[in-house]
Amino acid sequence: MSTALVVDDSLTEKEVLSHCLRRGGLNVETAGSADEALAKILSHKPDVIILDVVLPGRSGFELCRDLKAEAETKKIPVVICSTKGTEIDKFWGMKQGADAYLAKPIDQEQLLRVVKQLLQD
């Protein structure tokens, strides 16, 4: 079974995203900051990362860029889920290496479709 890491500083968002992904048949881990996420990524190697942009410390954009620059983490698909949903935000997220960019509030069916497609690639 695939594992998703949900990185969001909002407890409510983490719960909503986690519930959606579990319903879709994935194991789910969570983190509330970029630093916590990085520690979990390096120790557990999730199959996909669901990443908020606005996080304490470092932004999701920075974390995504760092993950995609490292040989051991660059192949892990990253889905950015953010309230920052303008075209320039999406463009910037994809430029940082994100594999998909979804604006909040998240369409749960769309999230599951995107995650499952990325896991098949």
C-alpha positions in Angstrom: 0.0 0.0 0.0 1.3 3.5 -0.9 2.0 6.1 1.7 1.2 9.8 1.4 2.8 12.5 3.6 0.4 15.4 4.2 2.3 18.6 5.2 0.0 21.4 6.4 0.1 23.6 9.5 -3.7 23.5 9.8 -5.0 20.6 11.8 -8.3 20.8 10.1 -6.7 20.7 6.6 -4.5 17.8 7.6 -7.5 15.9 8.9 -9.6 16.5 5.7 -6.7 15.6 3.3 -5.8 12.5 5.4 -9.3 11.2 5.5 -9.7 11.7 1.8 -6.4 9.8 1.0 -7.2 7.0 3.5 -10.6 6.6 1.9 -8.7 6.2 -1.4 -6.7 3.3 0.1 -3.4 5.0 1.1 -1.5 5.0 4.3 -1.1 8.6 5.6 1.5 10.3 7.7 1.3 14.0 8.6 3.7 16.9 9.4 3.0 20.4 10.5 6.1 22.2 9.2 8.7 21.8 6.5 11.4 20.7 9.0 9.1 18.0 10.5 8.2 16.9 6.9 11.9 16.7 5.9 12.7 14.5 8.9 9.8 12.1 8.0 10.7 12.1 4.3 14.3 11.1 5.0 13.4 8.4 7.5 10.3 6.9 5.8 10.4 7.8 2.1 6.7 8.4 1.3 5.4 7.5 -2.1 3.7 10.9 -2.6 3.8 14.3 -0.7 0.8 16.6 -0.3 2.3 20.0 0.5 0.9 23.3 1.6 2.8 26.5 0.6 2.3 28.6 3.8 4.2 26.7 6.6 6.1 27.9 9.7 9.8 28.3 9.0 10.3 27.4 5.4 7.6 27.6 2.7 6.3 24.6 0.8 7.9 26.1 -2.3 11.3 26.0 -0.7 10.8 22.5 0.6 9.6 21.3 -2.9 12.7 22.9 -4.5 15.0 21.3 -2.0 13.4 17.8 -2.4 13.6 18.0 -6.2 17.3 19.0 -6.0 18.3 15.9 -4.0 19.0 12.6 -5.8 17.3 10.5 -3.0 14.1 12.5 -3.0 13.7 14.0 -6.5 11.5 11.1 -7.8 8.9 11.5 -5.0 5.8 13.2 -6.6 4.8 16.4 -4.9 1.3 17.8 -5.0 1.0 21.4 -3.8 -2.3 22.2 -2.2 -2.6 25.8 -1.3 -5.0 28.7 -0.8 -2.6 30.6 -3.1 -4.4 29.6 -6.3 -3.6 32.3 -8.8 -2.0 31.4 -12.1 1.3 32.9 -11.0 1.2 30.8 -7.8 0.6 27.7 -9.9 3.3 28.6 -12.3 5.8 29.2 -9.5 4.9 26.0 -7.8 5.5 24.0 -11.0 8.7 25.9 -11.5 9.9 24.6 -8.1 9.4 21.1 -9.3 5.8 20.3 -8.1 4.2 17.5 -10.1 0.7 19.0 -9.6 -0.8 22.1 -8.0 -4.4 22.1 -6.6 -6.1 25.2 -5.1 -7.9 25.0 -1.8 -10.6 24.2 -1.0 -9.6 20.9 -2.4 -11.9 18.9 -4.6 -11.4 15.5 -2.9 -12.1 13.4 -6.0 -9.7 15.5 -8.0 -7.0 15.0 -5.3 -7.4 11.3 -5.4 -7.3 11.2 -9.2 -4.1 13.2 -9.3 -2.4 11.2 -6.5 -3.3 7.9 -8.1 -2.1 9.0 -11.5 1.2 10.2 -10.0 1.7 6.9 -8.2 1.2 5.0 -11.5 3.9 7.1 -13.4 
